[in-house]
Amino acid sequence: MTDTMECPFCGWKTKEGEYQMLLHMETLHAEGEPPFLAAADQDGTSPSPNSNGTANTGNDDDPGYVECPVEGCGEFLLLSQVEYHLELHTTEETDVHDHHPPPPDPITAVSEPTASSSPLSNAPESVSKSSHKASEPSTRHSKAISAWKRLLKMPSSSSYSHRILWRRHDSKTSGDSESKTRGTRLGRKHLGRYAHEDRMPDWLADLLRKKGQVQTAGVVPVLAQLLESSPSTHRAYLCHPCVHHISKLKREGGFCGYRNIQMLCSYLTQPPQSTTIPNAHKLASQIPTIFQIQDYIEAAWDNNISATGRAETGGIRNTRKYIGTPEAVAMFRYLGVPFAAQSIKDKSPAKAVEMLLRTVEEYFRSDDKAIVRGEGGKVRLTGLPPLYFQHLGHSMTIVGFERGAGTGEGRLLVFDPHFKDCYQVLGMVGMNNNSNNGGDGKKGAGVVPVRYPYPDGALKGYRRGGGYLGDFKEFELLKWVGLNC
């Protein structure tokens, strides 16, 4: 007799097995509403489950994403990525010292970690001192994650793993079949669950205006320390230390494209870049808000820059529609900031990943003025800006590249807007930097040596290697060109 299964979100029960429970969770629990409650329709009512636990949501072009079960996350993910995503939540919320006894042993006194309080942000949500302490994930989180892991033991489906969901490309990089669809109104497959909404809820708009973003400076220098002491690192390259890690607010949902644009702007808005990069001054030394980014993109369309984007999206101002590389391209073209967009794809995921890693490694190796750190020049700090990085269903900011010891495996080093910095990293901010917390990136300053016994645990949330990337066949990069680093 089949055991009764209970939904970790709403308590709905079924005896029809794991598949029925998964279907229920996919269709009923949406982003952006109060945690662990079924999403409300636009008229304010919540869909009720049918006898089989599903709802008629009208997802005529829904690609089969599932919602992260962690309270307040609100992200929709490909099924093949859920388990990895949950592991990163565990890294984010659990102190590494719960698993490995001795703490970091700085040679000098540890300064209090600080989140950015820079005027560059629009009243960003900072990380409180109490959040630096180790804390166990809540019982509710643990129960939800355990339920998902049981479901994920089911055989994987190729229809989830390699479904063709790729966002439309810029016309210069599109294939013939893609070019023919340029200007066609897109749906949920490309723009997310709220592809057809006219306006985001007032509570969400108020949240974004009031709290802005979670923003932390000084993380790149910490990554340099960790990579120096990591036994699994052979060689690593990092971007300019001024780049901030910007991540999502609790319950905000899927604004990762905007968060990555903000991280790129954290480089552009600080001196000397704010005065030396053409047209960077147009940002007025401030990281734009989500609403300002929407205004820039809409203004680009008004000026016939990637104007098909408006026809494809129906407009994005004050909405939760997903944006990607085409919108980032439109914004920076409108501002006149020099950039290069590159599409990388192959029928073989392994070949596509190889091409991606080679391209990123060559980019970071191109700075011949990089500062060499660590035994045998293990870590190199460049003056380069980060890269906007898009793959199926998600985007991140690439802040470095790493070759593994022994195997030589290539790995991206990223700031993922899905996740905040883990407690160990926050605790090291300010302990070792170029005398400026990663602010202006001056080179040649003294370094405070730090002994950290378990660097790989702290680095886990920033590494993306072949195991993660191998699910994808297509990637896009956006980078600035013509810089004197």
Secondary structure, DSSP 8 states (H G I E B T S, - for coil): ----EE-TTT--EESS-HHHHHHHHHHH--TTSSTTS----TTS------TTS------TT----EE--STTT--EE-GGGHHHHHHHHHHHHS-GGGTS-S--EESS----------TTSSS-B---GGGGS-----HHHHHHHHHHHHHTTS---HHHHT--------TTT--HHHHHTTT----HHHH-TTTT-SS--HHHHHHHHHH--EEE-SHHHHHHHHHHH-TTEEEEEE--TT--EEE--TT--S-HHHHHHHHHHHHHTSTTHHHHSTTGGGGTTS---HHHHHHHHHHHHHTTSSTHHHHHHS--TTS-----HHHHHHHHHHHT---EEEEEE-SSHHHHHHHHHHHHHHHHHT-TT-EEESTTS-EEE-----EEEEETTEEEEEEEEEEETTT--EEEEEE-TTS---HHHHHHTTTSSSSSTTSS--SS-----EE-S-HHHHHGGGEE-HHHHTT-SEEEEEE--S---
